[in-house]
Amino acid sequence: MALVEIQNVSKTFRTKVAGNTRDVHALSGVSFSLERGEIVAITGASGCGKTTMLRIIMGLEKASGGSVIVNGNQVSGCGYDRGMVFQHSELLPWRNAVQNVAFGLELKGMDKQTRDVEARRYLELVGLGHAADRLPHQLSGGMKQRVGIARALAIGPDVLLMDEPFGALDAQTREGLQNELMAIQAQTQQTIILVTHDLDEAVLLADRVVVMSQGRVAETLEMRLPRPRPSLAALRGNPEFGEKRLRLWELLKNEMDADARKAA
Ligand SMILES: Nc1ncnc2c1ncn2[C@@H]1O[C@H](COP(=O)(O)OP(=O)(O)OP(=O)(O)O)[C@@H](O)[C@H]1O
């Protein structure tokens, strides 16, 4: 069995607007799986259900149908087998970087000395060993995201869920963090599901890209560029990278055109 199995997941939100009840079918029959150590990117037009899918895997949202199985266990709520990184890492403002990373370990019941050592180890991994004692307001946006990644990795999740983790960063910081994430994954073999709108990011980081459209999986593209991969800047000149990116762009464009025709 694969490490992560998403089986026929559906989600309907019941909303009430001005006294009228309306069902929003956010997901219908979504299935895909990940082997240990794989990186899968989910992409697709705004509103196609990417975040809802990730929140269901995390256990923050309950599916209306289907199931999510992580390491043989059916997901029924949040758990330490899954870690999540959001677009804006909400750090506890009164805790410094190392104390923020240690937070999940504290909840897990780890003793103070061990969690301090562990938290510092993960801060080193994301290149922030020097900033361990800084408070969140003393960190840049990119540094805060690094703390968020360290915090999620420190609990030792089977799968790391990332919802547009670099979406709010400037282009240069984003490329730096993409390269760092690749290096961390090469070192730790962390299994990752990454939601992204950034096609370069999807092709650079993923083994497979799940293209979603209107709550369904429209297509799954194998990326499998050889690893270790060079930086995005170096990959841009690589014909295989260009070919995969073009294929992904065409697929997304076709899906968006089809959505627009349906809506017309
Ligand atoms: N709590 C909610 N209540 C009602 N509808 C919701 C809720 N959350 C999401 N939706 C709807 O479900 C659909 C999918 O939303 P979702 O946020 O998963 O899309 P997305 O692909 O992540 O979008 P984006 O790329 O813009 O972040 C949308 O129609 C959205 O309006």
The ligand as a MOL file (V3000), in Angstrom:
LIG
                    3D

  0  0  0     0  0            999 V3000
M  V30 BEGIN CTAB
M  V30 COUNTS 31 33 0 0 0
M  V30 BEGIN ATOM
M  V30 1 N -15.8130 26.8340 4.2560 0
M  V30 2 C -16.3710 26.9210 3.0410 0
M  V30 3 N -17.6780 27.1480 2.9020 0
M  V30 4 C -18.2600 27.2030 1.6880 0
M  V30 5 N -17.6030 27.0550 0.5240 0
M  V30 6 C -16.2690 26.8370 0.6010 0
M  V30 7 C -15.5880 26.7600 1.8560 0
M  V30 8 N -14.2650 26.5280 1.6000 0
M  V30 9 C -14.1400 26.4710 0.2710 0
M  V30 10 N -15.3280 26.6480 -0.3380 0
M  V30 11 C -15.6000 26.6200 -1.7890 0
M  V30 12 O -15.0590 25.4030 -2.2860 0
M  V30 13 C -14.4780 25.6110 -3.5570 0
M  V30 14 C -13.0040 25.1950 -3.5090 0
M  V30 15 O -12.2960 26.1080 -2.6820 0
M  V30 16 P -10.7190 25.9580 -2.4010 0
M  V30 17 O -10.3280 27.0240 -1.4500 0
M  V30 18 O -10.4320 24.5710 -2.0230 0
M  V30 19 O -10.1150 26.2450 -3.8510 0
M  V30 20 P -8.5880 26.4890 -4.2820 0
M  V30 21 O -8.3840 25.6960 -5.5220 0
M  V30 22 O -7.6810 26.2250 -3.1520 0
M  V30 23 O -8.6100 28.0410 -4.6160 0
M  V30 24 P -7.4120 29.1300 -4.5940 0
M  V30 25 O -6.4280 28.6850 -5.6300 0
M  V30 26 O -8.0920 30.4140 -4.9710 0
M  V30 27 O -6.8450 29.1480 -3.2090 0
M  V30 28 C -14.6890 27.0790 -3.9130 0
M  V30 29 O -15.8780 27.1840 -4.6710 0
M  V30 30 C -14.8860 27.7300 -2.5450 0
M  V30 31 O -15.6740 28.8800 -2.6450 0
M  V30 END ATOM
M  V30 BEGIN BOND
M  V30 1 1 1 2
M  V30 2 1 2 3
M  V30 3 2 2 7
M  V30 4 2 3 4
M  V30 5 1 4 5
M  V30 6 2 5 6
M  V30 7 1 6 7
M  V30 8 1 6 10
M  V30 9 1 7 8
M  V30 10 2 8 9
M  V30 11 1 9 10
M  V30 12 1 10 11
M  V30 13 1 11 12
M  V30 14 1 11 30
M  V30 15 1 12 13
M  V30 16 1 13 14
M  V30 17 1 13 28
M  V30 18 1 14 15
M  V30 19 1 15 16
M  V30 20 2 16 17
M  V30 21 1 16 18
M  V30 22 1 16 19
M  V30 23 1 19 20
M  V30 24 2 20 21
M  V30 25 1 20 22
M  V30 26 1 20 23
M  V30 27 1 23 24
M  V30 28 2 24 25
M  V30 29 1 24 26
M  V30 30 1 24 27
M  V30 31 1 28 29
M  V30 32 1 28 30
M  V30 33 1 30 31
M  V30 END BOND
M  V30 END CTAB
M  END
